[in-house]
Amino acid sequence: MSGSAAKQKALEAIEKLPADATLEDAIERLVLLAKIERGLAELDAGKGIDHTEAKRRLLR
């Protein structure tokens, strides 16, 4: 994602926060978005695991 696209997504996420949101709320939202973007990029690169494997790992 380009720098300007990332900045736009961050601004949109912050604008959607409730009026009484704290700075910590904004940071948590941005960290979550970053993790989602990273996960989607990994899936696009074929680095993900299938549902069965994920379930097996969680049930250990």
PQR file of N, CA, C, O and H, with PARSE charges and radii, in Angstrom:
ATOM      1  N   MET A   1       0.858  -1.167   0.000 -0.4000 1.5000
ATOM      2  CA  MET A   1       0.000   0.000   0.000 -0.0000 2.0000
ATOM      3  C   MET A   1       0.904   1.230   0.000  0.5500 1.7000
ATOM      4  O   MET A   1       1.892   1.293   0.732 -0.5500 1.4000
ATOM      5  N   SER A   2       0.551   2.192  -0.825 -0.4000 1.5000
ATOM      6  CA  SER A   2       1.360   3.406  -0.894 -0.0000 2.0000
ATOM      7  C   SER A   2       1.205   4.216   0.388  0.5500 1.7000
ATOM      8  O   SER A   2       0.254   4.032   1.148 -0.5500 1.4000
ATOM      9  H   SER A   2      -0.252   2.141  -1.419  0.4000 1.0000
ATOM     10  N   GLY A   3       2.151   5.106   0.608 -0.4000 1.5000
ATOM     11  CA  GLY A   3       2.117   5.944   1.796 -0.0000 2.0000
ATOM     12  C   GLY A   3       0.856   6.774   1.893  0.5500 1.7000
ATOM     13  O   GLY A   3       0.280   6.907   2.973 -0.5500 1.4000
ATOM     14  H   GLY A   3       2.923   5.255  -0.010  0.4000 1.0000
ATOM     15  N   SER A   4       0.418   7.336   0.772 -0.4000 1.5000
ATOM     16  CA  SER A   4      -0.781   8.168   0.807 -0.0000 2.0000
ATOM     17  C   SER A   4      -2.032   7.331   1.056  0.5500 1.7000
ATOM     18  O   SER A   4      -2.953   7.790   1.731 -0.5500 1.4000
ATOM     19  H   SER A   4       0.886   7.228  -0.105  0.4000 1.0000
ATOM     20  N   ALA A   5      -2.080   6.113   0.523 -0.4000 1.5000
ATOM     21  CA  ALA A   5      -3.228   5.234   0.763 -0.0000 2.0000
ATOM     22  C   ALA A   5      -3.268   4.809   2.228  0.5500 1.7000
ATOM     23  O   ALA A   5      -4.340   4.750   2.830 -0.5500 1.4000
ATOM     24  H   ALA A   5      -1.331   5.740  -0.026  0.4000 1.0000
ATOM     25  N   ALA A   6      -2.111   4.514   2.796 -0.4000 1.5000
ATOM     26  CA  ALA A   6      -2.050   4.134   4.209 -0.0000 2.0000
ATOM     27  C   ALA A   6      -2.477   5.299   5.087  0.5500 1.7000
ATOM     28  O   ALA A   6      -3.211   5.117   6.058 -0.5500 1.4000
ATOM     29  H   ALA A   6      -1.240   4.562   2.306  0.4000 1.0000
ATOM     30  N   LYS A   7      -2.023   6.479   4.750 -0.4000 1.5000
ATOM     31  CA  LYS A   7      -2.391   7.665   5.528 -0.0000 2.0000
ATOM     32  C   LYS A   7      -3.898   7.897   5.454  0.5500 1.7000
ATOM     33  O   LYS A   7      -4.522   8.221   6.465 -0.5500 1.4000
ATOM     34  H   LYS A   7      -1.427   6.627   3.961  0.4000 1.0000
ATOM     35  N   GLN A   8      -4.479   7.737   4.292 -0.4000 1.5000
ATOM     36  CA  GLN A   8      -5.924   7.929   4.123 -0.0000 2.0000
ATOM     37  C   GLN A   8      -6.701   6.915   4.955  0.5500 1.7000
ATOM     38  O   GLN A   8      -7.686   7.268   5.604 -0.5500 1.4000
ATOM     39  H   GLN A   8      -3.972   7.474   3.471  0.4000 1.0000
ATOM     40  N   LYS A   9      -6.258   5.644   4.939 -0.4000 1.5000
ATOM     41  CA  LYS A   9      -6.923   4.617   5.739 -0.0000 2.0000
ATOM     42  C   LYS A   9      -6.831   4.944   7.225  0.5500 1.7000
ATOM     43  O   LYS A   9      -7.803   4.771   7.960 -0.5500 1.4000
ATOM     44  H   LYS A   9      -5.458   5.357   4.412  0.4000 1.0000
ATOM     45  N   ALA A  10      -5.674   5.413   7.668 -0.4000 1.5000
ATOM     46  CA  ALA A  10      -5.485   5.769   9.076 -0.0000 2.0000
ATOM     47  C   ALA A  10      -6.412   6.918   9.456  0.5500 1.7000
ATOM     48  O   ALA A  10      -7.052   6.878  10.507 -0.5500 1.4000
ATOM     49  H   ALA A  10      -4.884   5.553   7.071  0.4000 1.0000
ATOM     50  N   LEU A  11      -6.487   7.928   8.616 -0.4000 1.5000
ATOM     51  CA  LEU A  11      -7.365   9.068   8.898 -0.0000 2.0000
ATOM     52  C   LEU A  11      -8.828   8.646   8.963  0.5500 1.7000
ATOM     53  O   LEU A  11      -9.570   9.109   9.830 -0.5500 1.4000
ATOM     54  H   LEU A  11      -5.967   7.960   7.763  0.4000 1.0000
ATOM     55  N   GLU A  12      -9.244   7.775   8.055 -0.4000 1.5000
ATOM     56  CA  GLU A  12     -10.624   7.293   8.056 -0.0000 2.0000
ATOM     57  C   GLU A  12     -10.930   6.501   9.326  0.5500 1.7000
ATOM     58  O   GLU A  12     -12.006   6.639   9.909 -0.5500 1.4000
ATOM     59  H   GLU A  12      -8.641   7.400   7.351  0.4000 1.0000
ATOM     60  N   ALA A  13      -9.975   5.672   9.748 -0.4000 1.5000
ATOM     61  CA  ALA A  13     -10.177   4.875  10.959 -0.0000 2.0000
ATOM     62  C   ALA A  13     -10.312   5.777  12.179  0.5500 1.7000
ATOM     63  O   ALA A  13     -11.151   5.534  13.047 -0.5500 1.4000
ATOM     64  H   ALA A  13      -9.101   5.560   9.274  0.4000 1.0000
ATOM     65  N   ILE A  14      -9.498   6.805  12.243 -0.4000 1.5000
ATOM     66  CA  ILE A  14      -9.548   7.727  13.371 -0.0000 2.0000
ATOM     67  C   ILE A  14     -10.845   8.532  13.354  0.5500 1.7000
ATOM     68  O   ILE A  14     -11.445   8.766  14.403 -0.5500 1.4000
ATOM     69  H   ILE A  14      -8.817   7.003  11.538  0.4000 1.0000
ATOM     70  N   GLU A  15     -11.271   8.948  12.186 -0.4000 1.5000
ATOM     71  CA  GLU A  15     -12.508   9.725  12.078 -0.0000 2.0000
ATOM     72  C   GLU A  15     -13.724   8.911  12.511  0.5500 1.7000
ATOM     73  O   GLU A  15     -14.714   9.485  12.965 -0.5500 1.4000
ATOM     74  H   GLU A  15     -10.783   8.758  11.334  0.4000 1.0000
ATOM     75  N   LYS A  16     -13.669   7.581  12.377 -0.4000 1.5000
ATOM     76  CA  LYS A  16     -14.796   6.728  12.745 -0.0000 2.0000
ATOM     77  C   LYS A  16     -14.854   6.436  14.242  0.5500 1.7000
ATOM     78  O   LYS A  16     -15.837   5.868  14.718 -0.5500 1.4000
ATOM     79  H   LYS A  16     -12.865   7.115  12.008  0.4000 1.0000
ATOM     80  N   LEU A  17     -13.825   6.813  14.986 -0.4000 1.5000
ATOM     81  CA  LEU A  17     -13.837   6.598  16.428 -0.0000 2.0000
ATOM     82  C   LEU A  17     -14.896   7.478  17.072  0.5500 1.7000
ATOM     83  O   LEU A  17     -15.205   8.552  16.554 -0.5500 1.4000
ATOM     84  H   LEU A  17     -13.026   7.275  14.599  0.4000 1.0000
ATOM     85  N   PRO A  18     -15.456   7.040  18.194 -0.5600 1.5000
ATOM     86  CA  PRO A  18     -16.431   7.885  18.890  0.2800 2.0000
ATOM     87  C   PRO A  18     -15.773   9.170  19.393  0.5500 1.7000
ATOM     88  O   PRO A  18     -14.555   9.232  19.565 -0.5500 1.4000
ATOM     89  N   ALA A  19     -16.584  10.176  19.623 -0.4000 1.5000
ATOM     90  CA  ALA A  19     -16.071  11.482  20.049 -0.0000 2.0000
ATOM     91  C   ALA A  19     -15.295  11.403  21.349  0.5500 1.7000
ATOM     92  O   ALA A  19     -14.387  12.204  21.572 -0.5500 1.4000
ATOM     93  H   ALA A  19     -17.573  10.126  19.484  0.4000 1.0000
ATOM     94  N   ASP A  20     -15.633  10.458  22.208 -0.4000 1.5000
ATOM     95  CA  ASP A  20     -14.949  10.364  23.502 -0.0000 2.0000
ATOM     96  C   ASP A  20     -13.760   9.386  23.486  0.5500 1.7000
ATOM     97  O   ASP A  20     -13.247   9.014  24.541 -0.5500 1.4000
ATOM     98  H   ASP A  20     -16.371   9.808  22.026  0.4000 1.0000
ATOM     99  N   ALA A  21     -13.329   8.976  22.289 -0.4000 1.5000
ATOM    100  CA  ALA A  21     -12.202   8.041  22.183 -0.0000 2.0000
ATOM    101  C   ALA A  21     -10.927   8.690  22.702  0.5500 1.7000
ATOM    102  O   ALA A  21     -10.712   9.894  22.568 -0.5500 1.4000
ATOM    103  H   ALA A  21     -13.746   9.278  21.432  0.4000 1.0000
ATOM    104  N   THR A  22     -10.093   7.850  23.299 -0.4000 1.5000
ATOM    105  CA  THR A  22      -8.813   8.328  23.824 -0.0000 2.0000
ATOM    106  C   THR A  22      -7.715   8.129  22.783  0.5500 1.7000
ATOM    107  O   THR A  22      -7.925   7.497  21.747 -0.5500 1.4000
ATOM    108  H   THR A  22     -10.268   6.871  23.409  0.4000 1.0000
ATOM    109  N   LEU A  23      -6.570   8.668  23.074 -0.4000 1.5000
ATOM    110  CA  LEU A  23      -5.415   8.462  22.202 -0.0000 2.0000
ATOM    111  C   LEU A  23      -5.073   6.975  22.148  0.5500 1.7000
ATOM    112  O   LEU A  23      -4.691   6.462  21.096 -0.5500 1.4000
ATOM    113  H   LEU A  23      -6.400   9.181  23.916  0.4000 1.0000
ATOM    114  N   GLU A  24      -5.209   6.289  23.272 -0.4000 1.5000
ATOM    115  CA  GLU A  24      -4.946   4.852  23.312 -0.0000 2.0000
ATOM    116  C   GLU A  24      -5.921   4.091  22.406  0.5500 1.7000
ATOM    117  O   GLU A  24      -5.531   3.128  21.744 -0.5500 1.4000
ATOM    118  H   GLU A  24      -5.519   6.706  24.126  0.4000 1.0000
ATOM    119  N   ASP A  25      -7.188   4.523  22.377 -0.4000 1.5000
ATOM    120  CA  ASP A  25      -8.168   3.903  21.482 -0.0000 2.0000
ATOM    121  C   ASP A  25      -7.728   4.041  20.024  0.5500 1.7000
ATOM    122  O   ASP A  25      -7.822   3.090  19.248 -0.5500 1.4000
ATOM    123  H   ASP A  25      -7.504   5.305  22.914  0.4000 1.0000
ATOM    124  N   ALA A  26      -7.254   5.221  19.662 -0.4000 1.5000
ATOM    125  CA  ALA A  26      -6.809   5.466  18.288 -0.0000 2.0000
ATOM    126  C   ALA A  26      -5.602   4.597  17.954  0.5500 1.7000
ATOM    127  O   ALA A  26      -5.519   4.030  16.864 -0.5500 1.4000
ATOM    128  H   ALA A  26      -7.178   5.993  20.293  0.4000 1.0000
ATOM    129  N   ILE A  27      -4.675   4.497  18.889 -0.4000 1.5000
ATOM    130  CA  ILE A  27      -3.477   3.681  18.654 -0.0000 2.0000
ATOM    131  C   ILE A  27      -3.864   2.216  18.492  0.5500 1.7000
ATOM    132  O   ILE A  27      -3.367   1.538  17.593 -0.5500 1.4000
ATOM    133  H   ILE A  27      -4.742   4.957  19.774  0.4000 1.0000
ATOM    134  N   GLU A  28      -4.751   1.723  19.360 -0.4000 1.5000
ATOM    135  CA  GLU A  28      -5.193   0.331  19.253 -0.0000 2.0000
ATOM    136  C   GLU A  28      -5.851   0.065  17.908  0.5500 1.7000
ATOM    137  O   GLU A  28      -5.613  -0.977  17.297 -0.5500 1.4000
ATOM    138  H   GLU A  28      -5.155   2.274  20.090  0.4000 1.0000
ATOM    139  N   ARG A  29      -6.674   0.995  17.440 -0.4000 1.5000
ATOM    140  CA  ARG A  29      -7.344   0.832  16.147 -0.0000 2.0000
ATOM    141  C   ARG A  29      -6.313   0.772  15.026  0.5500 1.7000
ATOM    142  O   ARG A  29      -6.421  -0.068  14.133 -0.5500 1.4000
ATOM    143  H   ARG A  29      -6.867   1.842  17.936  0.4000 1.0000
ATOM    144  N   LEU A  30      -5.322   1.644  15.061 -0.4000 1.5000
ATOM    145  CA  LEU A  30      -4.301   1.666  14.008 -0.0000 2.0000
ATOM    146  C   LEU A  30      -3.439   0.409  14.030  0.5500 1.7000
ATOM    147  O   LEU A  30      -3.075  -0.112  12.976 -0.5500 1.4000
ATOM    148  H   LEU A  30      -5.234   2.327  15.787  0.4000 1.0000
ATOM    149  N   VAL A  31      -3.111  -0.082  15.221 -0.4000 1.5000
ATOM    150  CA  VAL A  31      -2.327  -1.318  15.328 -0.0000 2.0000
ATOM    151  C   VAL A  31      -3.126  -2.483  14.757  0.5500 1.7000
ATOM    152  O   VAL A  31      -2.582  -3.313  14.029 -0.5500 1.4000
ATOM    153  H   VAL A  31      -3.407   0.341  16.078  0.4000 1.0000
ATOM    154  N   LEU A  32      -4.420  -2.546  15.085 -0.4000 1.5000
ATOM    155  CA  LEU A  32      -5.272  -3.603  14.548 -0.0000 2.0000
ATOM    156  C   LEU A  32      -5.307  -3.552  13.023  0.5500 1.7000
ATOM    157  O   LEU A  32      -5.167  -4.581  12.363 -0.5500 1.4000
ATOM    158  H   LEU A  32      -4.862  -1.871  15.677  0.4000 1.0000
ATOM    159  N   LEU A  33      -5.494  -2.362  12.465 -0.4000 1.5000
ATOM    160  CA  LEU A  33      -5.514  -2.228  11.007 -0.0000 2.0000
ATOM    161  C   LEU A  33      -4.191  -2.666  10.389  0.5500 1.7000
ATOM    162  O   LEU A  33      -4.182  -3.315   9.343 -0.5500 1.4000
ATOM    163  H   LEU A  33      -5.608  -1.526  13.002  0.4000 1.0000
ATOM    164  N   ALA A  34      -3.076  -2.320  11.025 -0.4000 1.5000
ATOM    165  CA  ALA A  34      -1.759  -2.717  10.515 -0.0000 2.0000
ATOM    166  C   ALA A  34      -1.617  -4.235  10.521  0.5500 1.7000
ATOM    167  O   ALA A  34      -1.092  -4.817   9.572 -0.5500 1.4000
ATOM    168  H   ALA A  34      -3.083  -1.793  11.875  0.4000 1.0000
ATOM    169  N   LYS A  35      -2.086  -4.873  11.591 -0.4000 1.5000
ATOM    170  CA  LYS A  35      -1.997  -6.331  11.674 -0.0000 2.0000
ATOM    171  C   LYS A  35      -2.875  -6.995  10.617  0.5500 1.7000
ATOM    172  O   LYS A  35      -2.482  -8.001  10.026 -0.5500 1.4000
ATOM    173  H   LYS A  35      -2.513  -4.400  12.361  0.4000 1.0000
ATOM    174  N   ILE A  36      -4.042  -6.447  10.381 -0.4000 1.5000
ATOM    175  CA  ILE A  36      -4.928  -6.991   9.344 -0.0000 2.0000
ATOM    176  C   ILE A  36      -4.275  -6.854   7.974  0.5500 1.7000
ATOM    177  O   ILE A  36      -4.281  -7.800   7.185 -0.5500 1.4000
ATOM    178  H   ILE A  36      -4.361  -5.630  10.861  0.4000 1.0000
ATOM    179  N   GLU A  37      -3.714  -5.684   7.688 -0.4000 1.5000
ATOM    180  CA  GLU A  37      -3.032  -5.468   6.403 -0.0000 2.0000
ATOM    181  C   GLU A  37      -1.884  -6.448   6.227  0.5500 1.7000
ATOM    182  O   GLU A  37      -1.704  -7.013   5.147 -0.5500 1.4000
ATOM    183  H   GLU A  37      -3.710  -4.916   8.329  0.4000 1.0000
ATOM    184  N   ARG A  38      -1.100  -6.654   7.294 -0.4000 1.5000
ATOM    185  CA  ARG A  38       0.035  -7.581   7.228 -0.0000 2.0000
ATOM    186  C   ARG A  38      -0.462  -8.994   6.967  0.5500 1.7000
ATOM    187  O   ARG A  38       0.115  -9.716   6.154 -0.5500 1.4000
ATOM    188  H   ARG A  38      -1.247  -6.195   8.171  0.4000 1.0000
ATOM    189  N   GLY A  39      -1.528  -9.392   7.648 -0.4000 1.5000
ATOM    190  CA  GLY A  39      -2.081 -10.733   7.451 -0.0000 2.0000
ATOM    191  C   GLY A  39      -2.597 -10.941   6.043  0.5500 1.7000
ATOM    192  O   GLY A  39      -2.370 -11.992   5.442 -0.5500 1.4000
ATOM    193  H   GLY A  39      -1.997  -8.806   8.308  0.4000 1.0000
ATOM    194  N   LEU A  40      -3.293  -9.943   5.513 -0.4000 1.5000
ATOM    195  CA  LEU A  40      -3.801 -10.055   4.141 -0.0000 2.0000
ATOM    196  C   LEU A  40      -2.653 -10.147   3.136  0.5500 1.7000
ATOM    197  O   LEU A  40      -2.732 -10.895   2.161 -0.5500 1.4000
ATOM    198  H   LEU A  40      -3.477  -9.090   6.001  0.4000 1.0000
ATOM    199  N   ALA A  41      -1.593  -9.384   3.377 -0.4000 1.5000
ATOM    200  CA  ALA A  41      -0.429  -9.442   2.480 -0.0000 2.0000
ATOM    201  C   ALA A  41       0.215 -10.821   2.536  0.5500 1.7000
ATOM    202  O   ALA A  41       0.637 -11.351   1.508 -0.5500 1.4000
ATOM    203  H   ALA A  41      -1.530  -8.776   4.168  0.4000 1.0000
ATOM    204  N   GLU A  42       0.294 -11.405   3.728 -0.4000 1.5000
ATOM    205  CA  GLU A  42       0.858 -12.746   3.855 -0.0000 2.0000
ATOM    206  C   GLU A  42      -0.002 -13.769   3.120  0.5500 1.7000
ATOM    207  O   GLU A  42       0.525 -14.660   2.455 -0.5500 1.4000
ATOM    208  H   GLU A  42      -0.048 -10.975   4.563  0.4000 1.0000
ATOM    209  N   LEU A  43      -1.314 -13.646   3.237 -0.4000 1.5000
ATOM    210  CA  LEU A  43      -2.193 -14.561   2.507 -0.0000 2.0000
ATOM    211  C   LEU A  43      -2.023 -14.417   1.009  0.5500 1.7000
ATOM    212  O   LEU A  43      -1.976 -15.410   0.283 -0.5500 1.4000
ATOM    213  H   LEU A  43      -1.743 -12.922   3.778  0.4000 1.0000
ATOM    214  N   ASP A  44      -1.929 -13.167   0.542 -0.4000 1.5000
ATOM    215  CA  ASP A  44      -1.723 -12.930  -0.894 -0.0000 2.0000
ATOM    216  C   ASP A  44      -0.415 -13.543  -1.372  0.5500 1.7000
ATOM    217  O   ASP A  44      -0.302 -13.961  -2.524 -0.5500 1.4000
ATOM    218  H   ASP A  44      -1.967 -12.361   1.132  0.4000 1.0000
ATOM    219  N   ALA A  45       0.579 -13.597  -0.476 -0.4000 1.5000
ATOM    220  CA  ALA A  45       1.880 -14.161  -0.828 -0.0000 2.0000
ATOM    221  C   ALA A  45       1.924 -15.674  -0.626  0.5500 1.7000
ATOM    222  O   ALA A  45       2.975 -16.292  -0.792 -0.5500 1.4000
ATOM    223  H   ALA A  45       0.488 -13.257   0.460  0.4000 1.0000
ATOM    224  N   GLY A  46       0.787 -16.271  -0.268 -0.4000 1.5000
ATOM    225  CA  GLY A  46       0.731 -17.709  -0.079 -0.0000 2.0000
ATOM    226  C   GLY A  46       1.338 -18.187   1.222  0.5500 1.7000
ATOM    227  O   GLY A  46       1.684 -19.362   1.345 -0.5500 1.4000
ATOM    228  H   GLY A  46      -0.067 -15.769  -0.134  0.4000 1.0000
ATOM    229  N   LYS A  47       1.474 -17.304   2.194 -0.4000 1.5000
ATOM    230  CA  LYS A  47       2.114 -17.676   3.453 -0.0000 2.0000
ATOM    231  C   LYS A  47       1.117 -18.079   4.531  0.5500 1.7000
ATOM    232  O   LYS A  47       1.518 -18.358   5.661 -0.5500 1.4000
ATOM    233  H   LYS A  47       1.192 -16.350   2.094  0.4000 1.0000
ATOM    234  N   GLY A  48      -0.148 -18.114   4.215 -0.4000 1.5000
ATOM    235  CA  GLY A  48      -1.160 -18.452   5.214 -0.0000 2.0000
ATOM    236  C   GLY A  48      -1.257 -19.951   5.436  0.5500 1.7000
ATOM    237  O   GLY A  48      -0.632 -20.745   4.733 -0.5500 1.4000
ATOM    238  H   GLY A  48      -0.474 -17.888   3.297  0.4000 1.0000
ATOM    239  N   ILE A  49      -2.056 -20.318   6.429 -0.4000 1.5000
ATOM    240  CA  ILE A  49      -2.338 -21.729   6.674 -0.0000 2.0000
ATOM    241  C   ILE A  49      -3.839 -21.935   6.514  0.5500 1.7000
ATOM    242  O   ILE A  49      -4.628 -21.008   6.693 -0.5500 1.4000
ATOM    243  H   ILE A  49      -2.563 -19.672   6.999  0.4000 1.0000
ATOM    244  N   ASP A  50      -4.217 -23.152   6.178 -0.4000 1.5000
ATOM    245  CA  ASP A  50      -5.642 -23.404   5.976 -0.0000 2.0000
ATOM    246  C   ASP A  50      -6.365 -23.576   7.315  0.5500 1.7000
ATOM    247  O   ASP A  50      -5.742 -23.700   8.369 -0.5500 1.4000
ATOM    248  H   ASP A  50      -3.575 -23.906   6.032  0.4000 1.0000
ATOM    249  N   HIS A  51      -7.671 -23.579   7.238 -0.4000 1.5000
ATOM    250  CA  HIS A  51      -8.522 -23.630   8.428 -0.0000 2.0000
ATOM    251  C   HIS A  51      -8.229 -24.861   9.290  0.5500 1.7000
ATOM    252  O   HIS A  51      -8.170 -24.760  10.516 -0.5500 1.4000
ATOM    253  H   HIS A  51      -8.177 -23.478   6.382  0.4000 1.0000
ATOM    254  N   THR A  52      -8.049 -26.002   8.666 -0.4000 1.5000
ATOM    255  CA  THR A  52      -7.801 -27.243   9.397 -0.0000 2.0000
ATOM    256  C   THR A  52      -6.514 -27.147  10.205  0.5500 1.7000
ATOM    257  O   THR A  52      -6.479 -27.555  11.366 -0.5500 1.4000
ATOM    258  H   THR A  52      -8.096 -26.084   7.671  0.4000 1.0000
ATOM    259  N   GLU A  53      -5.468 -26.617   9.606 -0.4000 1.5000
ATOM    260  CA  GLU A  53      -4.189 -26.471  10.304 -0.0000 2.0000
ATOM    261  C   GLU A  53      -4.307 -25.461  11.437  0.5500 1.7000
ATOM    262  O   GLU A  53      -3.760 -25.684  12.517 -0.5500 1.4000
ATOM    263  H   GLU A  53      -5.496 -26.286   8.663  0.4000 1.0000
ATOM    264  N   ALA A  54      -5.007 -24.360  11.214 -0.4000 1.5000
ATOM    265  CA  ALA A  54      -5.183 -23.355  12.265 -0.0000 2.0000
ATOM    266  C   ALA A  54      -5.929 -23.970  13.449  0.5500 1.7000
ATOM    267  O   ALA A  54      -5.556 -23.748  14.601 -0.5500 1.4000
ATOM    268  H   ALA A  54      -5.451 -24.178  10.337  0.4000 1.0000
ATOM    269  N   LYS A  55      -6.958 -24.724  13.174 -0.4000 1.5000
ATOM    270  CA  LYS A  55      -7.740 -25.363  14.221 -0.0000 2.0000
ATOM    271  C   LYS A  55      -6.873 -26.373  14.989  0.5500 1.7000
ATOM    272  O   LYS A  55      -6.937 -26.445  16.216 -0.5500 1.4000
ATOM    273  H   LYS A  55      -7.261 -24.904  12.238  0.4000 1.0000
ATOM    274  N   ARG A  56      -6.071 -27.144  14.261 -0.4000 1.5000
ATOM    275  CA  ARG A  56      -5.191 -28.134  14.895 -0.0000 2.0000
ATOM    276  C   ARG A  56      -4.225 -27.438  15.850  0.5500 1.7000
ATOM    277  O   ARG A  56      -3.996 -27.917  16.960 -0.5500 1.4000
ATOM    278  H   ARG A  56      -6.020 -27.085  13.264  0.4000 1.0000
ATOM    279  N   ARG A  57      -3.655 -26.304  15.419 -0.4000 1.5000
ATOM    280  CA  ARG A  57      -2.699 -25.580  16.269 -0.0000 2.0000
ATOM    281  C   ARG A  57      -3.376 -25.005  17.510  0.5500 1.7000
ATOM    282  O   ARG A  57      -2.785 -24.993  18.589 -0.5500 1.4000
ATOM    283  H   ARG A  57      -3.841 -25.915  14.517  0.4000 1.0000
ATOM    284  N   LEU A  58      -4.591 -24.538  17.364 -0.4000 1.5000
ATOM    285  CA  LEU A  58      -5.293 -23.970  18.510 -0.0000 2.0000
ATOM    286  C   LEU A  58      -5.714 -25.021  19.528  0.5500 1.7000
ATOM    287  O   LEU A  58      -5.839 -24.724  20.716 -0.5500 1.4000
ATOM    288  H   LEU A  58      -5.071 -24.548  16.487  0.4000 1.0000
ATOM    289  N   LEU A  59      -5.929 -26.230  19.073 -0.4000 1.5000
ATOM    290  CA  LEU A  59      -6.404 -27.283  19.952 -0.0000 2.0000
ATOM    291  C   LEU A  59      -5.281 -28.068  20.629  0.5500 1.7000
ATOM    292  O   LEU A  59      -5.550 -29.032  21.346 -0.5500 1.4000
ATOM    293  H   LEU A  59      -5.828 -26.471  18.108  0.4000 1.0000
ATOM    294  N   ARG A  60      -4.053 -27.677  20.414 -0.4000 1.5000
ATOM    295  CA  ARG A  60      -2.923 -28.377  21.052 -0.0000 2.0000
ATOM    296  C   ARG A  60      -2.983 -28.245  22.535  0.5500 1.7000
ATOM    297  O   ARG A  60      -2.118 -28.768  23.237 -0.5500 1.4000
ATOM    298  H   ARG A  60      -3.834 -26.894  19.832  0.4000 1.0000
TER
END
